[in-house]
Amino acid sequence: MRSSVEIFDITTGEARVVWQTERLVEAPNWSPDGKFLIINGDGRLYRLGVDGAEPTEIDTGFAGQCNNDHGISPDGNTLAISDKTEFGKSAIYLLPSEGGAPRLVTGNLPSYWHGWSPDGRMLTYCGIRDQVFDIYTISVDGGEERRLTHGEGRNDGPDWSPDGAWIYFNSSRTGRMQIWRVRPDGSDVQRITDSPYGDWFPHPSPDGRHLLVLSYDGDVFDHPRDLDVRLRLMDPEGGNARVLFELFGGQGTMNVPNWSPNGDAFAFVRYSPAS
């Protein structure tokens, strides 16, 4: 199987397979009601029940080139997507979670969605401006974006803490990609990991107890697919870091928020080599 969508229980330390396919699918989100995952594949988004029933396509209107930067709002009513159909570059749109017409949020491109604020009023994302990768926030109503980082290396993968106090992100500002966090107003930047790995895609758990990180070998700079990687769990401040397990994955494994609503499990995608 090319793609295996799985759920890992942090209490038991065991993973179970939800669904497998010969297709390439990526980036599972977990719905706030705990009943389904959202995944992407071939430019489309799909709803996949946690019981493993066959996925059903979500109507995204004209947006037929969705990448793996998508996620459902805290109240479960709205879906954020990143799609390049309209402009040839990734733009962020909102639409009803059950499907519908996308509404453009970001005027500056390209922009890649990564997180909702806990109150559902703001989005955080990676924006590339003049080839510089930085972290931004914007209101769900659109308008002016706020720039939180300023070209200190490559900055990517932001995700909000459940209390709204921090935005976690990965940055190469000290050389190797590591995990950092910043206040939503751009102040108080703190380094979280100091590891021999290339650390990407930090996801705080909904209960505020854990931080989940995808870690490449230290000599891997970007986030390519089809490599041996490991998923690591740590305290929100970076302490007590441990490897949960290793897998063949990378790009697509957990690019976006993937925790269960109660924070006792998370979804991810494991891959087999492309034929």
Sequence and secondary structure as in RCSB ss.txt:
>XXXX:A:sequence
MRSSVEIFDITTGEARVVWQTERLVEAPNWSPDGKFLIINGDGRLYRLGVDGAEPTEIDTGFAGQCNNDHGISPD
GNTLAISDKTEFGKSAIYLLPSEGGAPRLVTGNLPSYWHGWSPDGRMLTYCGIRDQVFDIYTISVDGGEERRLTH
GEGRNDGPDWSPDGAWIYFNSSRTGRMQIWRVRPDGSDVQRITDSPYGDWFPHPSPDGRHLLVLSYDGDVFDHPR
DLDVRLRLMDPEGGNARVLFELFGGQGTMNVPNWSPNGDAFAFVRYSPAS
>XXXX:A:secstr
  EEEEEEETTTTEEEEEEEESS  EEEEE TTSSEEEEEETTEEEEEETT    EE   TT   B S  EE TT
SSEEEEEE TTTSS EEEEEETT    EE  SSSSEEEEEE TTSSEEEEEEEETTEEEEEEEETTEEEEEE   
SSS EEEEEE TTSS EEEEE TTSS EEEEE TTS   EE    SSEEEEEEE TTSS EEEEEE TT  S  S
SEEEEEEEE TTS S EEEEEEEE TTTSSS  B TTSSEEEEEEE    
